[in-house]
């Protein structure tokens, strides 16, 4: 009987070992807070790749796993900003405490990506009149100009559907150069220092985004900041003037020409002096006879037109060239553009390589430029323009 019991026990033990081998692998690494989910990886599986802050030093376009939940994919790093309003009640003040990464931690964790930086940068550019990435100052850089610029950015982001707060109790005297919190939901907030103590604009990357917390911890609302700084609320925007009807033959675009009138594009690209930025001006040409430049204000040119607002040809720029888009074709170059790249300018932030510029209205507009993160940011021709080449 004793021998039989031993045999049964041995069989049972072997069966259990076989069962253990069939169980799913143990849980992966602990989650890094502050990364709102968009996609869930279904079912038990091995660790996905890349994992936020373990395999990559970022919090977008990577996988994270909240405690007790499945792996979730964060939004892509180049996802364009949205103006969709937050869910009802999402902007009600949250007291926290939140779990944070970035400069809120000791030791500090560098932040190399941002969820809301594109929207913050675009609002800063609109308020200050600067190009994203440029070295510039808010107004005269004084305390009054800094306060007005900070509130203007907060109001603009709020109008775009973001929940915005400001830590008015910290920073320098009177809450200057403190941090602005931006979020769209009750999951994650990002903190930005948008101005330095000298009133210099601080773009989101590198250095402007200071922390990311989940769940959020809100600070003072726009109304509370207005009271603390003794700045009256912004006046409501004036009523829009009645629309001016287009001139006969121009249509709604304000341009009497079509793409059939353009036989060739000769877009001008040139470096912006003293910066790592290059600028562009679409040039549309018509080499048919008789000569007829394809715009309403050719300014003496016989066959070509500079499609720029200052030339009075913005209507034809919108209609014939469309929205300008920059993209990296080759190399390790990193570029900075506002609102997902729809700008005539681009900053070469890092590296070197080949960039492509293309208008959305006509694929014939594409042109490629060799660039480098320096000043000037391109190889310069004798006429001062950037050297261009055919795109691969």
C-alpha positions as CSV (number, residue, x, y, z in Angstrom):
1,X,0.0,0.0,0.0
2,X,2.8,2.3,0.8
3,X,4.5,1.6,-2.5
4,X,1.2,2.2,-4.5
5,X,0.7,5.5,-2.7
6,X,4.2,6.6,-3.7
7,X,3.6,5.7,-7.4
8,X,0.3,7.6,-7.5
9,X,1.9,10.6,-5.9
10,X,4.7,10.6,-8.5
11,X,2.2,10.5,-11.3
12,X,0.2,13.4,-9.9
13,X,3.3,15.4,-9.5
14,X,4.3,14.9,-13.1
15,X,0.8,15.8,-14.3
16,X,1.0,19.1,-12.3
17,X,4.3,19.9,-13.9
18,X,2.8,19.5,-17.3
19,X,-0.1,21.8,-16.4
20,X,2.3,24.5,-15.2
21,X,4.1,24.6,-18.6
22,X,0.8,25.4,-20.3
23,X,0.1,28.6,-18.2
24,X,0.7,32.0,-19.9
25,X,4.0,33.8,-19.1
26,X,4.2,36.0,-16.0
27,X,3.2,39.6,-16.2
28,X,5.7,42.0,-18.0
29,X,7.3,45.1,-16.6
30,X,5.3,47.6,-14.5
31,X,3.6,50.3,-16.4
32,X,5.0,53.8,-16.9
33,X,2.2,56.3,-16.1
34,X,1.0,59.0,-18.3
35,X,0.2,57.3,-21.6
36,X,-3.4,57.3,-22.6
37,X,-4.5,54.1,-24.5
38,X,-5.9,53.9,-28.0
39,X,-5.5,50.2,-28.9
40,X,-5.5,47.1,-26.7
41,X,-3.5,44.0,-27.5
42,X,-6.0,41.1,-27.1
43,X,-5.4,38.0,-25.0
44,X,-2.4,36.7,-23.2
45,X,0.8,37.2,-25.2
46,X,4.5,37.9,-24.8
47,X,5.6,41.4,-24.2
48,X,4.9,43.6,-27.3
49,X,7.5,45.9,-28.8
50,X,8.5,48.6,-28.3
51,X,7.7,49.1,-24.6
52,X,7.4,52.8,-23.5
53,X,10.4,54.0,-21.5
54,X,12.0,50.5,-21.5
55,X,12.7,49.8,-25.1
56,X,12.3,53.4,-26.3
57,X,12.7,56.7,-24.4
58,X,9.3,58.0,-25.3
59,X,5.6,57.7,-24.4
60,X,4.0,57.8,-27.9
61,X,3.9,55.1,-30.5
62,X,4.8,52.4,-28.0
63,X,3.2,49.8,-25.7
64,X,2.4,50.2,-21.9
65,X,0.3,48.2,-19.5
66,X,-1.7,49.9,-16.7
67,X,-1.8,47.8,-13.5
68,X,-4.2,44.9,-13.8
69,X,-4.9,45.6,-17.5
70,X,-3.8,44.3,-20.9
71,X,-1.1,46.0,-23.0
72,X,-2.2,49.1,-24.7
73,X,-0.8,51.1,-27.6
74,X,-0.3,54.9,-27.2
75,X,-1.1,57.3,-30.0
76,X,1.5,57.7,-32.8
77,X,4.2,60.4,-32.2
78,X,3.2,62.2,-35.4
79,X,-0.5,62.1,-34.8
80,X,-1.9,65.5,-35.8
81,X,-3.6,67.6,-33.0
82,X,-7.3,67.3,-32.8
83,X,-10.0,69.9,-32.1
84,X,-12.5,67.4,-30.9
85,X,-14.0,68.7,-27.6
86,X,-13.3,66.7,-24.4
87,X,-16.0,64.5,-22.9
88,X,-18.6,66.3,-20.8
89,X,-17.2,66.9,-17.3
90,X,-13.6,66.0,-18.4
91,X,-12.3,69.4,-17.5
92,X,-13.6,69.4,-13.9
93,X,-10.7,70.1,-11.6
94,X,-8.8,66.9,-10.5
95,X,-7.0,67.1,-7.2
96,X,-4.7,64.1,-7.8
97,X,-2.2,63.0,-6.6
98,X,-0.8,61.9,-9.9
99,X,2.1,59.6,-10.6
100,X,4.5,61.5,-12.8
101,X,7.5,61.1,-15.1
102,X,9.8,63.9,-16.2
103,X,11.2,66.7,-14.1
104,X,8.6,66.0,-11.4
105,X,10.7,63.0,-10.5
106,X,13.9,62.7,-8.6
107,X,16.1,61.8,-10.4
108,X,14.7,63.6,-13.4
109,X,13.6,61.5,-16.4
110,X,14.2,63.2,-19.7
111,X,11.1,63.5,-21.9
112,X,11.8,63.0,-25.6
113,X,8.2,62.9,-26.9
114,X,5.0,64.7,-26.2
115,X,1.2,64.0,-26.6
116,X,0.1,67.6,-26.8
117,X,3.3,69.5,-27.8
118,X,2.2,70.2,-31.4
119,X,-1.0,72.0,-30.2
120,X,1.0,73.9,-27.5
121,X,3.7,75.0,-30.0
122,X,1.1,76.1,-32.6
123,X,-0.7,78.2,-30.0
124,X,2.6,79.7,-28.9
125,X,3.5,80.5,-32.5
126,X,0.1,82.2,-33.1
127,X,0.3,84.3,-29.9
128,X,3.9,85.4,-30.3
129,X,4.1,85.6,-34.1
130,X,7.2,83.3,-34.1
131,X,7.9,80.3,-36.3
132,X,7.9,77.1,-34.3
133,X,11.5,76.3,-33.3
134,X,12.8,79.9,-33.7
135,X,14.7,81.7,-31.0
136,X,12.3,84.5,-30.0
137,X,10.7,86.4,-27.2
138,X,7.2,87.1,-26.1
139,X,6.7,90.8,-26.6
140,X,9.4,92.8,-24.8
141,X,10.1,89.9,-22.5
142,X,8.8,91.8,-19.4
143,X,6.5,90.5,-16.7
144,X,3.3,92.0,-18.3
145,X,4.1,90.6,-21.7
146,X,4.8,87.2,-20.3
147,X,1.5,87.1,-18.3
148,X,-0.5,88.3,-21.3
149,X,1.1,85.7,-23.6
150,X,0.6,82.9,-21.1
151,X,-3.1,83.6,-20.7
152,X,-3.5,84.0,-24.5
153,X,-2.0,80.6,-25.1
154,X,-4.3,79.1,-22.3
155,X,-7.4,80.7,-23.8
156,X,-6.5,79.5,-27.3
157,X,-5.9,75.9,-26.2
158,X,-9.2,76.0,-24.2
159,X,-11.0,77.2,-27.4
160,X,-9.6,74.2,-29.2
161,X,-11.1,71.8,-26.7
162,X,-8.2,71.3,-24.2
163,X,-8.4,71.4,-20.4
164,X,-5.8,73.9,-19.4
165,X,-4.5,74.9,-15.9
166,X,-1.5,76.8,-14.6
167,X,0.6,76.5,-11.4
168,X,0.5,80.1,-10.4
169,X,1.9,79.4,-6.9
170,X,5.3,78.4,-8.2
171,X,7.8,79.6,-10.7
172,X,9.4,83.0,-10.2
173,X,7.8,86.0,-8.4
174,X,4.1,86.1,-9.1
175,X,4.0,82.8,-10.7
176,X,6.0,83.7,-13.9
177,X,7.8,80.9,-15.8
178,X,5.8,78.3,-14.0
179,X,4.2,75.3,-15.7
180,X,1.0,75.0,-17.7
181,X,-1.0,71.8,-17.6
182,X,-2.7,70.5,-20.8
183,X,-5.0,67.5,-21.0
184,X,-8.0,66.2,-23.0
185,X,-9.4,63.7,-20.5
186,X,-9.2,62.5,-16.9
187,X,-6.3,60.1,-17.6
188,X,-3.2,62.1,-18.5
189,X,-1.9,65.7,-18.1
190,X,1.3,67.1,-19.6
191,X,3.1,70.1,-18.1
192,X,4.8,72.7,-20.2
193,X,7.1,75.7,-19.3
194,X,6.3,77.9,-22.3
195,X,8.4,80.9,-21.3
196,X,11.8,81.3,-19.7
197,X,12.6,83.9,-17.0
198,X,13.8,86.3,-19.8
199,X,10.5,85.8,-21.7
200,X,12.1,83.5,-24.3
201,X,9.7,81.1,-25.9
202,X,10.3,77.5,-25.0
203,X,9.0,75.1,-27.6
204,X,7.8,71.7,-26.4
205,X,10.9,69.7,-27.6
206,X,13.5,69.8,-26.4
207,X,12.9,71.0,-22.9
208,X,9.5,72.7,-22.9
209,X,7.5,69.7,-21.9
210,X,8.5,69.2,-18.2
211,X,6.4,66.4,-16.9
212,X,3.5,63.9,-17.6
213,X,1.2,62.7,-14.8
214,X,-1.5,60.1,-14.6
215,X,-4.0,60.5,-13.2
216,X,-3.9,64.3,-13.7
217,X,-3.4,66.8,-10.9
218,X,-4.8,70.2,-11.9
219,X,-3.7,73.6,-10.7
220,X,-5.4,77.0,-11.2
221,X,-7.9,77.6,-14.0
222,X,-7.7,80.5,-16.4
223,X,-10.2,82.5,-14.3
224,X,-8.1,82.0,-11.2
225,X,-4.9,83.0,-13.0
226,X,-6.6,86.1,-14.3
227,X,-7.6,87.1,-10.7
228,X,-4.1,86.3,-9.4
229,X,-2.4,88.4,-12.0
230,X,-5.2,91.1,-11.9
231,X,-5.8,90.8,-15.7
232,X,-9.4,91.2,-16.9
233,X,-11.0,88.4,-18.8
234,X,-10.6,88.5,-22.6
235,X,-13.2,90.4,-24.4
236,X,-15.5,88.3,-26.7
237,X,-14.3,88.3,-30.3
238,X,-15.8,90.9,-32.5
239,X,-18.6,89.9,-34.9
240,X,-17.2,88.8,-38.3
241,X,-17.7,91.4,-41.0
242,X,-20.0,90.4,-43.9
243,X,-18.2,88.3,-46.5
244,X,-17.0,90.2,-49.5
245,X,-18.2,88.6,-52.7
246,X,-15.4,87.4,-55.0
247,X,-14.5,89.4,-58.1
248,X,-16.2,88.3,-61.4
249,X,-14.6,85.2,-62.7
250,X,-12.6,84.4,-59.6
251,X,-14.9,82.1,-57.7
252,X,-14.7,81.4,-54.0
253,X,-10.9,80.9,-54.1
254,X,-10.1,84.4,-55.2
255,X,-8.1,83.0,-58.1
256,X,-9.2,83.0,-61.8
257,X,-6.7,80.3,-62.8
258,X,-6.7,76.5,-62.8
259,X,-4.0,73.8,-62.7
260,X,-4.4,73.6,-66.5
261,X,-2.8,77.0,-66.7
262,X,0.4,75.8,-64.9
263,X,3.0,74.1,-67.1
264,X,5.8,74.0,-64.6
265,X,6.6,74.6,-60.9
266,X,9.8,76.3,-59.8
267,X,9.3,76.5,-56.1
268,X,11.9,78.8,-54.4
269,X,13.5,77.5,-51.2
270,X,16.0,79.6,-49.2
271,X,17.6,79.6,-45.7
272,X,16.4,82.0,-43.0
273,X,19.5,84.0,-42.0
274,X,21.0,83.1,-38.6
275,X,18.6,80.1,-38.0
276,X,18.3,76.4,-38.7
277,X,15.1,77.2,-40.7
278,X,14.4,77.1,-44.4
279,X,11.5,78.9,-46.1
280,X,9.7,78.3,-49.4
281,X,7.6,80.2,-51.9
282,X,5.7,78.3,-54.6
283,X,6.4,79.6,-58.1
284,X,4.0,78.6,-60.8
285,X,4.9,79.1,-64.5
286,X,3.1,79.0,-67.8
287,X,5.5,78.6,-70.8
288,X,2.8,78.5,-73.4
289,X,2.3,81.3,-75.9
290,X,1.1,83.9,-75.7
291,X,2.7,84.6,-72.2
292,X,0.1,84.5,-69.4
293,X,1.4,84.1,-65.8
294,X,-0.9,81.8,-63.8
295,X,-1.9,84.3,-61.1
296,X,-3.8,87.6,-60.8
297,X,-0.7,89.6,-59.6
298,X,2.4,88.7,-61.5
299,X,4.3,91.9,-60.5
300,X,6.0,92.3,-63.9
301,X,7.0,88.6,-64.4
302,X,6.3,87.5,-67.9
303,X,5.6,83.8,-67.4
304,X,5.8,82.9,-63.7
305,X,4.1,83.9,-60.4
306,X,5.2,83.9,-56.8
307,X,2.2,82.5,-55.0
308,X,2.6,84.3,-51.6
309,X,0.3,86.3,-49.5
310,X,2.6,89.4,-49.6
311,X,2.4,89.3,-53.4
312,X,-1.4,89.3,-53.3
313,X,-1.6,85.7,-54.6
314,X,-2.7,83.7,-51.6
315,X,-5.9,82.7,-53.3
316,X,-3.9,81.1,-56.2
317,X,-1.5,79.6,-53.6
318,X,-4.4,77.8,-51.9
319,X,-6.1,76.7,-55.1
320,X,-3.1,75.7,-57.2
321,X,-0.4,74.7,-54.7
322,X,-2.5,73.7,-51.7
323,X,-1.2,73.0,-48.2
324,X,2.6,72.6,-48.1
325,X,3.9,69.4,-46.5
326,X,7.4,68.6,-45.5
327,X,8.6,65.0,-45.2
328,X,12.0,63.2,-44.6
329,X,13.1,61.2,-47.6
330,X,16.5,60.0,-46.4
331,X,19.0,60.5,-43.5
332,X,18.6,60.9,-39.8
333,X,17.2,64.5,-40.0
334,X,14.5,65.6,-37.5
335,X,12.4,68.5,-38.5
336,X,10.0,70.8,-36.6
337,X,6.9,72.2,-38.2
338,X,3.6,73.5,-36.7
339,X,0.4,71.6,-37.1
340,X,1.8,68.4,-38.6
341,X,3.9,70.2,-41.2
342,X,1.4,72.5,-43.0
343,X,3.8,75.5,-43.2
344,X,6.0,77.2,-45.8
345,X,8.8,77.0,-43.2
346,X,10.6,74.1,-41.5
347,X,13.3,73.9,-38.9
348,X,16.1,71.4,-39.3
349,X,16.4,70.4,-35.6
350,X,18.9,67.5,-35.8
351,X,20.9,65.5,-38.2
352,X,21.2,65.7,-41.9
353,X,19.4,64.3,-44.9
354,X,17.0,64.9,-47.8
355,X,13.7,66.7,-47.3
356,X,10.7,66.7,-49.7
357,X,8.3,69.7,-50.0
358,X,5.0,69.0,-51.8
359,X,1.8,70.9,-52.3
360,X,-1.4,69.1,-51.7
361,X,-3.2,70.3,-54.8
362,X,-0.6,69.2,-57.5
363,X,1.9,66.3,-57.3
364,X,4.1,68.2,-59.8
365,X,5.0,70.6,-57.0
366,X,7.4,68.2,-55.2
367,X,11.0,69.3,-54.8
368,X,13.8,67.9,-52.6
369,X,16.4,69.7,-50.6
370,X,19.6,68.5,-48.9
371,X,19.6,69.9,-45.3
372,X,21.7,69.8,-42.2
373,X,21.1,71.0,-38.6
374,X,23.1,74.2,-38.8
375,X,23.0,77.8,-40.1
376,X,22.5,77.9,-43.0
377,X,20.4,74.7,-43.0
378,X,21.0,73.9,-46.7
379,X,23.6,74.1,-49.3
380,X,23.4,77.6,-50.7
381,X,23.5,78.6,-54.4
382,X,25.2,81.8,-55.6
383,X,21.7,83.5,-55.8
384,X,21.2,82.8,-52.0
385,X,18.6,80.0,-52.5
386,X,18.9,76.4,-51.3
387,X,20.3,73.8,-53.7
388,X,17.4,71.5,-54.8
389,X,17.4,68.2,-56.6
390,X,15.0,65.7,-58.2
391,X,13.1,63.6,-55.6
392,X,13.8,59.8,-55.7
